[in-house]
């Protein structure tokens, strides 16, 4: 028991330190470029922003499976990752290069299908990022496995600021949507160089037939799951763009970006370290299950009130931050901000199921989500526009995806009752935040004051909730005490 406690403590301390770096990285990456993003949105307007969104949706769709999921095997590999790294490098680069060529050639058709043929050159420039991503997929996984979030933070910051600065400069000179594509591409190249420089393993190509079966058995279900996940996650944008055009897509994507802030700030830093931390404890399922419930509770206390405050105060938030030209995004943000709370839960559950080898369950869940949400969104888009698509996404996630994840976690040793207890009080408190934020939006005429009032209320609720769970915070950090693993 003592040895297990010591090992658990060491792993959790590494993960805690990595999470702090990852959280700092995410906050800095989002808060700084926020102002540049606001300037770009105001400079470009919904039309040009929608043209760029077509290229970004295409890129995200391909990046969901470009390296066939094999790089994630680095994190779970029990032996020295150097034994599989050359093979994963080869698979990642070859598959990414082929996909890059396919997107460049098919860009006119892709752009037309998604709503605006003017996006063709933007799509082609963005496609070059696919092969760059494949080149560094394995080094990125190694940094994650080794909890090297300090180095990742520096690389991410350089990428964020460099890309944003180039994009803003080119936008000021009238480059339109292409300014965002070029900024993204240049920053991706610099980012890749930094990851290659800091990777603990030398970068080599190889082809080990003995491990190919294991890599593909692990990676292919994840790649298929990622395709379905991406299709499910971006089908709404594809439908809005193809049916309503680039202008509506620009409005929708801006709301999506705003709604993704809580996900980025609270979920993404955790996802940078959670798989490695869960993987290190996978030989002790009861301990993994307890830590999952603790993380779920803390994440809910912080993220859910923020999401519902953003939903309730959608109109003043959009008006203050982006201006009158974007005001139609508020109806979309109302639904997508509420959906963001569910997305945070889903991503944590996804990571947990993948670590314990239940990637097949994840694939089934995502397939069901896509199969149900697609017809519902298609039915909603004509009569209700982009806001109807957002509402359909929320309804399907709440009624279908949430129960499926709960069932899969229960079958994997996480009791539904424990998860329900973990989220009950945060959800109850957050439900009270929404009508208060909505009231602020209706009765406070100045958008800044209405948004600030909603934010302060959410912050007060979060403070009270986190204080209530202060013992769990100490337990998760484990400060070298056995209490953290009982």
Residue, then its C-alpha position, 0 to 999 in steps of 0.5 A: x500500500x505504501x508503495x502504491x501511495x508513493x507511486x500515485x503521489x509521484x504521478x499525481x504531483x507530475x500531473x498537477x505540475x503539468x496541469x498548472x503549466x497547461x492551464x497557464x498556457x491556455x489562459x495566456x493563449x486565449x486572453x492575449x489573442x482575444x483582443x486581436x481576435x476581436x479586432x480581426x472580427x471587427x475588421x473582417x465582418x461576418x462575410x470574410x470571417x465565414x470564408x475563413x471558417x470554411x477553410x478552418x472546418x475543412x482543416x479540423x475535419x482532416x486533422x481529426x484523423x490525419x495520423x490515423x490515431x497512432x500517435x496516441x499509442x505513444x502515451x499508453x505504450x508501457x515500454x520505451x516509446x523509442x521502440x515505436x516512435x519511428x514507425x508512428x512518424x512514418x505513418x503520420x507523415x505519409x497519411x498526412x501528406x496524402x490528405x494534404x494533396x487530396x484537400x488541395x486538389x478538392x478545394x474548389x468542390x469543398x468550398x462550393x459545398x460549404x457555401x462559398x467558392x471564394x474560400x478555395x485559395x484559403x482552403x488550399x493554404x490551410x491544407x498545408x498545415x495538415x502535413x505539418x501536423x503529421x510531422x510533429x504528431x509523435x513529438x507532441x505525444x511524447x511531450x504529453x507523455x513526459x508531462x513536459x507542459x512547460x516546453x509545450x506552453x512556450x511553443x503554444x505561446x509562440x504559435x498563438x502570438x505569431x499567428x495572431x500578429x501576422x493575421x492582424x497585420x495582413x488584415x490591416x492591409x486588406x488581405x481578408x480571410x487569407x490573412x488568417x490562413x497565412x498567419x496560421x500556416x507560418x505559426x504552425x511551421x515555427x511551432x513544429x520546429x520548436x516541438x522537434x527541438x524539444x522532443x526527448x527522442x531523436x526524430x527518425x523514420x522507420x517501419x517495424x512490421x512487428x508492432x504495426x498490428x498493435x498500432x493499428x488495432x489501437x489507432x484505427x478505432x480512435x481515428x474512426x472515432x475522431x472522424x465521427x466526433x469531428x463529423x458530429x462536432x462540425x456537422x452543424x457548421x457544415x450545414x449552416x454554411x452549405x444551406x445558409x451561406x458564408x455570412x450565416x456561417x460567420x455568425x455561427x462560428x463566432x458564437x461557437x468560438x465564444x462558447x468554446x472559451x469555457x471548454x478551452x480554459x477548463x477542459x483543454x488544460x486538463x486533457x493535456x495531462x489527464x490521459x497520461x495521469x489516468x494511464x499511470x493509474x490504470x492498474x488500480x481501477x478503483x483509484x482511477x474511478x475515485x479520481x475521475x469523480x473528483x475531477x468531474x466534481x471540480x470541473x463542474x463547479x468551475x465550468x458549468x456556472x461560467x457556461x450558463x452565465x455566458x448563455x444567459x447574458x449572450x446578447x450583451x456579451x456579443x454586443x460589447x465584445x464584437x459590436x452591432x454587426x455580430x448581434x445576430x450571433x447572440x441567439x446562437x450563443x445562447x444554445x452553444x454556451x449551454x452545450x459547452x458545459x456538456x462538451x466539457x463532461x464528454x471530453x473528460x469521459x472520452x479521455x477516461x474511456x480511451x485510457x482504459x481501452x474502451x475506444x470502441x465504446x467511444x466510437x459507438x457513442x459518437x456514431x449514435x450522436x451523429x446519426x441522431x443529430x444530423x437529421x434533427x439539424x437538417x430539419x431545424x435549419x430552414x425554419x429556425x436558421x442558425x439558432x435552430x441548428x444550435x438548439x438541435x445540437x444541445x437537445x441531442x447532446x442532452x437527450x442522447x449523448x449524455x446518457x450513452x456516456x453515463x452508461x459506458x462509464x458505469x460499465x467501466x467501473x464508474x458508478x452513475x450515482x457517484x457521477x450524479x453526486x459529483x455534478x448535482x450541486x454545481x448544476x443546481x447552482x448553475x441553473x440559478x445563474x442562467x435566469x439571473x444572467x438573462x435578467x441582467x441582459x434584459x434590464x441593464x441597458x449598457x452591455x458591458x455592465x450587464x455582461x460584467x454583472x453576469x460574470x461577477x455572479x458566476x465568479x461568486x458561485x464558483x468561489x462558493x462551490x470550490x471552497x466547499x470541495x477544498x478537501x478534494x482539491x487537496x486530495x487530488x494534488x496529493x501533497x505527498x499524503x496517503x489521504x489523497x488516494x484513499 
